[in-house]
């Protein structure tokens, strides 16, 4: 048995001012065949990593392809996408004949001229391997679950958790289903229900937690192979944006259709009920300072690099400084120039530094302050589940009673290492401000005495009605109150 695996992935914010080029992939994940590290998966590479371990004991040969992934930003440059895609397609041709293909994709990648990158990749792979070869695909739940990619795949599995703490587990599930399909033990059929809604659904909150637990308990019974909830990625202007339900059944398409419809209608009933309370910046600071215990963790989703934001908005930092808040830490601010200047000044150096506020109007005005360099780290990383996420060179500076983490590789706050790399202990702070939507909860949630969400003036607007969509299929909630949900496949 011969199985091929590869990755091409990013999350494309089509309203971002930052184009994604090959340099962004080289900075994050740019691994040629055989170069993937043994220790842990990287962004969207879990299918390859899992298959490498299991091939040794489960009687199949894994042919490793290239893995390309970039941190979320704007649309990928066309020639760069086509170069990466064609590299992987050439590897597929060279690996033939194949019994199976495992693709680690994101699902919300857009390139110039390609609204549905994942559909394009799967279509071209299918043309090479033929109709008999089993194609299994793992996607982020913040994807555009298009009809094209579902039709051309045999099995599609999405992450279930937000934050995405189950990436490796879903890859294990995908591989098991692909192996069972190749061996003739199951015959997967997929049903896709369109809920016609845009939203955010953290699984750390009670309503979604119970929903996901209920669906997961249904898997492995009555022919149900897998159930995925597609949350959607709101910051893209593509026709098939929106929340959808995917049910993978063993042979019984009629039951899959009925189940997808039932689950979809339950998901629709949650509209407007799945988000935590959001405070204004000053109100959030006041609530945090009045809270008992420490640390209080404050999230800034509007400037989340994980959604394609620059992560250099200064609004919250400026108010903390103006209010003379002490025992506080904030990070990350993406500012490679400021990081370099801090390394030039050296640990303990004091100088006048301009930081943040560089990329666009939603970055706010830069902060000019006299800072003390309190920590420096080269080639640092932070943890996200089993994955190590590169931060590049990092510097920590102190302004009054506030410690600020500056990074050179743009990413969101994920692991406690973000602060500890540069000598800041989050547990010793009254207030820890993180630029992240919900992924921070995996590591910061367990240490937080309280978690507060604020709506800053960063670029990731939480009111989706204010996003200037022009191509999204209508009607869709909350842009429209009356919608037309239904089965697509």
C-alpha positions in Angstrom: 0.0 0.0 0.0 1.4 3.4 -1.0 0.2 6.7 0.5 1.4 10.2 -0.4 1.1 13.2 1.9 1.8 16.9 1.5 0.7 20.3 2.8 0.0 23.8 1.3 -1.8 26.1 3.7 -2.5 29.6 4.9 -5.6 31.5 6.1 -6.2 34.4 3.7 -7.7 37.6 5.0 -8.8 39.3 1.8 -9.1 42.6 3.6 -5.6 42.6 5.0 -3.0 45.1 3.6 -0.3 42.5 3.7 0.2 40.3 0.6 1.4 36.7 1.3 4.5 35.9 -0.8 6.8 32.9 -0.9 8.8 34.7 1.8 6.0 34.2 4.2 6.0 30.5 3.7 9.8 30.3 4.0 9.5 32.2 7.3 6.9 29.7 8.7 6.9 26.2 7.1 8.9 25.4 4.0 9.9 21.7 4.1 10.9 19.6 1.2 10.3 15.8 1.0 11.9 14.1 4.0 12.7 17.4 5.9 9.7 17.4 8.3 10.9 17.3 11.9 10.2 14.2 14.0 9.2 16.0 17.2 5.8 17.5 16.3 3.6 18.6 13.4 3.9 22.1 12.0 1.0 24.2 10.7 -1.4 21.8 8.9 1.2 19.1 8.5 -0.4 16.7 11.0 -1.5 14.1 8.4 2.1 13.6 7.2 3.5 13.5 10.7 0.9 11.0 11.9 1.3 8.8 8.8 5.1 8.8 9.2 4.7 7.2 12.7 2.0 4.8 11.8 3.5 3.6 8.5 6.2 1.7 10.4 3.6 -0.6 12.1 0.5 -0.6 9.9 1.8 -2.0 6.7 2.0 0.9 4.3 4.6 3.0 2.6 4.5 6.7 3.1 5.8 8.9 0.3 6.5 12.4 1.8 5.8 15.5 -0.3 6.6 19.1 0.4 5.0 21.1 3.2 4.4 24.8 2.7 2.5 27.0 5.2 2.4 30.7 6.1 1.0 32.7 8.9 -2.4 34.3 8.1 -2.2 37.5 6.0 -3.6 38.7 2.7 -4.1 36.9 -0.5 -1.2 34.7 -1.7 0.7 36.0 -4.8 -0.5 33.9 -7.8 2.9 32.9 -9.2 4.1 31.8 -5.7 1.0 29.7 -5.1 1.3 28.1 -8.6 5.0 27.3 -7.9 4.2 25.5 -4.6 1.2 23.7 -6.1 3.1 22.5 -9.1 6.0 21.3 -6.9 3.5 19.1 -5.0 1.8 17.9 -8.2 5.2 16.9 -9.6 5.8 14.9 -6.4 2.5 13.2 -6.8 3.3 12.1 -10.3 6.7 10.8 -9.3 5.1 8.8 -6.4 2.6 7.0 -8.6 1.0 4.4 -8.4 -0.8 5.4 -5.2 -3.5 3.9 -3.1 -4.1 6.9 -1.0 -3.4 10.6 -0.7 -3.4 12.6 2.6 -3.6 16.4 2.2 -3.0 18.7 5.1 -4.7 21.9 4.0 -6.2 24.9 5.8 -9.3 25.5 3.9 -9.4 29.3 3.8 -6.4 29.9 1.5 -7.0 32.3 -1.4 -4.5 33.2 -4.1 -4.7 35.8 -6.9 -7.1 34.3 -9.4 -8.0 31.3 -7.1 -11.0 31.7 -4.7 -10.8 28.0 -3.8 -7.2 27.0 -3.6 -7.9 23.8 -1.8 -10.4 22.8 -4.4 -7.9 23.6 -7.1 -5.2 21.4 -5.4 -7.6 18.5 -4.9 -8.9 18.7 -8.4 -5.4 18.5 -9.9 -4.4 15.7 -7.6 -7.5 13.7 -8.5 -6.7 14.1 -12.2 -3.3 12.5 -11.6 -4.3 9.7 -9.2 -7.6 8.7 -10.9 -11.0 7.8 -9.4 -10.0 4.7 -7.4 -7.2 6.3 -5.3 -8.6 7.4 -1.8 -8.1 11.1 -1.1 -8.3 12.2 2.5 -8.2 15.8 3.5 -7.8 17.5 6.9 -9.0 21.1 7.1 -9.1 23.8 9.8 -12.7 24.4 11.0 -12.2 28.1 9.9 -12.4 27.1 6.3 -14.6 27.6 3.2 -16.1 24.1 2.9 -16.8 24.3 -0.9 -18.8 21.8 -2.8 -15.9 21.3 -5.2 -13.5 20.0 -2.6 -16.1 17.8 -1.0 -17.1 16.2 -4.3 -13.5 15.5 -5.3 -12.4 14.0 -2.0 -13.3 10.7 -0.5 -13.0 11.8 3.2 -12.8 15.3 4.6 -12.2 15.8 8.4 -12.2 19.2 10.1 -10.7 20.1 13.5 -13.4 20.0 16.2 -11.9 22.4 18.7 -11.5 26.1 18.8 -8.8 26.6 20.0 -7.4 24.0 17.7 -6.0 21.5 20.3 -7.1 18.4 18.4 -5.2 18.8 15.1 -3.1 15.6 15.6 -6.2 13.6 16.8 -8.2 14.6 13.7 -5.2 13.6 11.5 -5.2 10.2 13.3 -8.9 9.9 12.6 -8.5 10.8 8.9 -5.7 8.3 8.4 -7.7 5.5 10.0 -10.6 6.2 7.7 -8.4 6.3 4.7 -6.8 3.0 5.6 -10.2 1.4 6.2 -11.5 2.7 2.9 -8.5 1.4 0.9 -8.9 -2.0 2.6 -12.6 -2.1 1.7 -13.8 -2.1 5.3 -15.9 1.1 4.8 -17.3 3.0 1.8 -17.5 6.7 2.9 -20.2 9.0 1.5 -20.5 12.6 2.5 -23.4 14.9 3.1 -23.0 18.7 3.2 -25.5 21.1 4.8 -25.3 24.9 4.3 -26.4 26.8 7.4 -26.1 30.2 5.7 -24.5 32.0 8.6 -21.3 33.8 9.5 -20.1 33.6 13.1 -17.5 32.7 15.7 -18.0 29.6 17.9 -15.4 29.1 20.7 -15.6 25.5 22.0 -14.3 26.7 25.4 -17.7 28.2 26.1 -20.6 26.0 27.4 -23.0 26.0 24.4 -20.4 24.9 21.7 -18.7 22.6 24.2 -21.9 20.6 24.7 -22.7 20.7 21.0 -19.2 19.3 19.9 -19.3 16.7 22.7 -22.7 15.5 21.5 -21.5 15.2 17.9 -18.3 13.4 18.8 -20.3 10.8 20.9 -22.3 10.0 17.7 -19.2 9.0 15.7 -18.5 5.3 15.4 -22.1 4.4 15.8 -24.9 3.6 13.4 -22.5 4.0 10.4 -21.4 7.5 11.3 -17.7 7.8 10.4 -17.2 11.5 11.1 -19.0 14.7 11.8 -17.5 18.1 11.2 -18.7 21.6 12.0 -17.4 24.2 9.6 -17.4 27.5 11.5 -16.2 29.6 8.5 -13.5 32.3 8.2 -15.3 35.6 8.1 -12.5 37.8 6.7 -12.6 36.6 3.1 -14.8 37.8 0.3 -15.5 34.5 -1.5 -18.9 33.1 -2.7 -19.0 30.0 -0.5 -18.2 31.7 2.8 -20.4 30.5 5.7 -21.0 27.8 8.3 -21.7 24.3 7.1 -22.1 20.8 8.5 -20.3 17.8 7.0 -21.4 14.2 7.8 -19.3 11.2 6.6 -21.3 8.0 6.6 -20.5 4.4 5.7 -22.6 3.8 2.6 -25.9 5.3 3.9 -26.2 8.6 2.1 -29.9 9.0 3.0 -29.2 8.8 6.7 -26.2 11.1 6.3 -28.4 13.7 4.6 -31.0 13.5 7.4 -28.3 13.8 10.1 -26.5 16.7 8.4 -29.9 18.5 8.2 -30.7 17.9 11.8 -27.3 19.0 13.1 -27.4 22.0 10.8 -30.7 23.2 12.1 -29.4 22.8 15.7 -26.3 24.9 14.7 -28.5 27.6 13.2 -30.5 27.8 16.5 -27.2 29.0 18.2 -27.0 32.2 16.1 -26.0 35.1 18.3 -25.5 33.0 21.4 -21.9 31.6 21.1 -19.7 34.6 21.8 -18.4 35.9 25.2 -19.1 39.5 26.3 -16.9 42.1 24.7 -15.9 45.3 26.6 -14.6 48.6 25.3 -10.9 49.2 25.9 -11.2 51.4 28.9 -14.1 49.4 30.4 -12.2 46.2 30.0 -9.1 47.6 31.7 -11.3 48.8 34.6 -12.9 45.4 34.9 -9.5 43.7 34.8 -8.0 45.9 37.5 -11.0 45.4 39.8 -11.0 41.6 39.4 -9.8 39.5 42.3 -6.7 37.3 41.9 -4.0 37.3 39.3 -3.3 37.1 36.5 -6.3 38.4 34.6 -6.0 37.7 30.9 -7.3 40.3 28.5 -7.8 39.2 24.8 -7.6 41.6 21.8 -9.2 39.6 19.0 -9.4 42.6 16.7 -5.6 42.6 16.2 -5.1 38.9 16.0 -2.3 37.8 13.6 -4.1 34.5 13.4 -6.9 36.1 11.5 -4.5 38.1 9.2 -4.2 41.3 11.3 -0.7 42.9 11.5 -0.6 42.6 15.3 0.9 46.1 15.7 -2.2 48.0 17.0 -1.2 50.2 19.9 -4.6 51.3 21.3 -4.7 49.1 24.4 -1.0 49.7 25.1 -1.4 53.4 24.9 -4.3 53.4 27.3 -2.4 51.2 29.8 0.5 53.7 29.7 -1.8 56.7 30.0 -3.6 55.1 33.0 -0.2 54.3 34.6 -1.2 50.6 35.0 1.5 48.5 36.7 2.2 44.8 37.0 1.0 44.3 33.4 2.4 42.5 30.4 1.3 42.7 26.7 2.2 40.8 23.6 2.9 40.2 20.9 3.5 43.4 19.0 5.0 42.6 15.6 7.7 45.1 15.0 11.0 43.7 13.5 12.5 47.2 13.4 12.0 47.7 17.1 13.3 44.2 17.8 16.5 45.0 15.9 17.0 48.3 17.8 16.5 46.5 21.1 19.2 44.0 20.2 21.5 46.9 19.3 20.8 48.5 22.7 21.4 45.2 24.5 19.9 43.8 27.7 19.5 46.6 30.2 19.8 49.3 27.6 17.6 52.4 28.0 16.7 54.4 25.0 13.8 56.2 23.2 12.0 53.7 21.0 9.1 54.0 18.6 7.1 50.8 18.5 3.9 49.5 16.8 1.5 51.5 14.7 3.4 50.8 11.4 1.3 48.9 8.9 -1.9 50.9 8.3 -4.7 53.1 9.7 -6.0 50.3 11.9 -2.6 49.9 13.5 -3.1 53.1 15.5 -0.4 55.7 16.1 3.1 54.4 17.1 4.0 54.6 20.7 7.0 56.8 21.5 8.5 56.0 24.9 11.7 55.7 26.8 12.1 52.0 27.3 14.3 49.6 29.2 15.3 46.4 27.4 14.5 43.6 29.9 14.9 40.5 27.7 16.2 39.3 24.4 15.8 35.9 22.7 17.0 34.7 19.3 15.0 32.2 17.1 12.4 31.8 19.8 9.2 29.8 19.6 5.9 29.2 21.5 3.8 26.1 21.9 0.4 25.4 20.4 -0.7 21.9 21.3 2.1 19.7 20.1 3.3 22.3 17.6 6.2 24.8 18.0 5.3 28.1 16.4 8.3 30.3 15.5 8.5 33.8 16.9 11.8 34.8 15.4 14.0 37.2 17.4 12.1 38.6 20.3 12.7 41.5 22.7 10.9 42.6 25.9 10.8 46.2 26.9 9.5 47.9 30.0 7.5 51.2 29.9 6.6 52.3 33.4 4.9 49.3 34.9 4.2 47.5 31.6 6.3 44.8 30.0 5.9 44.5 26.2 6.9 41.6 24.0 8.1 42.5 20.5 8.5 39.8 17.9 10.0 39.6 14.4 7.9 36.7 13.0 4.3 37.8 13.0 2.0 35.4 14.9 -0.7 35.5 17.6 -0.3 34.8 21.3 -0.5 31.0 21.8 1.9 29.8 24.5 3.3 31.0 27.8 6.7 30.9 26.2 5.8 34.1 24.4 6.5 35.9 27.7 8.9 33.4 29.4 11.3 33.4 26.5 12.2 37.0 27.4 12.1 36.7 31.2 8.5 37.7 31.8 6.5 35.4 34.1 2.8 35.7 33.4 1.8 34.3 36.7 3.5 37.2 38.4 1.4 39.8 36.6 -2.0 41.3 37.5 -2.9 41.8 33.9 -1.7 39.9 30.8 -2.9 41.3 27.4 -2.8 38.8 24.5 -3.4 39.6 20.9 -5.5 36.5 20.0 -9.1 35.6 19.5 -9.4 32.2 21.3 -6.3 30.1 20.6 -4.6 31.6 23.6 -7.1 29.8 25.8 -5.3 26.5 25.4 -2.3 27.7 27.5 -3.5 31.0 29.1 -7.0 29.8 30.1 -5.7 27.4 32.8 -3.6 30.1 34.5 -6.2 32.9 34.3 -8.3 34.0 37.3 -10.5 35.7 34.8 -10.6 36.1 31.0 -11.8 39.4 29.5 -12.4 40.1 25.8 -12.1 43.6 24.5 -13.1 45.2 21.2 -10.2 47.4 20.2 -10.0 49.4 16.9 -7.8 46.7 15.2 -8.7 45.5 11.7 -10.7 42.3 12.6 -14.1 43.7 13.1 -16.4 41.5 15.3 -19.5 42.9 13.8 -19.6 41.1 10.4 -22.3 43.4 9.1 -19.6 46.1 8.9 -17.3 44.0 6.7 -17.5 45.3 3.0 -18.3 42.0 1.3 -19.1 42.2 -2.4 -19.0 38.5 -3.5 -20.4 36.4 -0.7 -23.6 34.5 -1.7 -26.7 36.1 -0.2 -28.8 35.9 1.8 -26.6 35.0 4.8 -27.0 35.8 8.5 -26.2 38.3 10.1 -26.1 40.3 6.9 -29.6 39.2 6.3 -32.3 38.0 8.7 -34.1 35.7 6.4 -31.9 32.9 4.9 -32.2 29.8 2.7 -30.4 26.9 4.4 -30.3 23.4 2.9 -28.4 20.4 1.7 -25.7 21.0 -1.0 -24.6 17.4 -1.4 
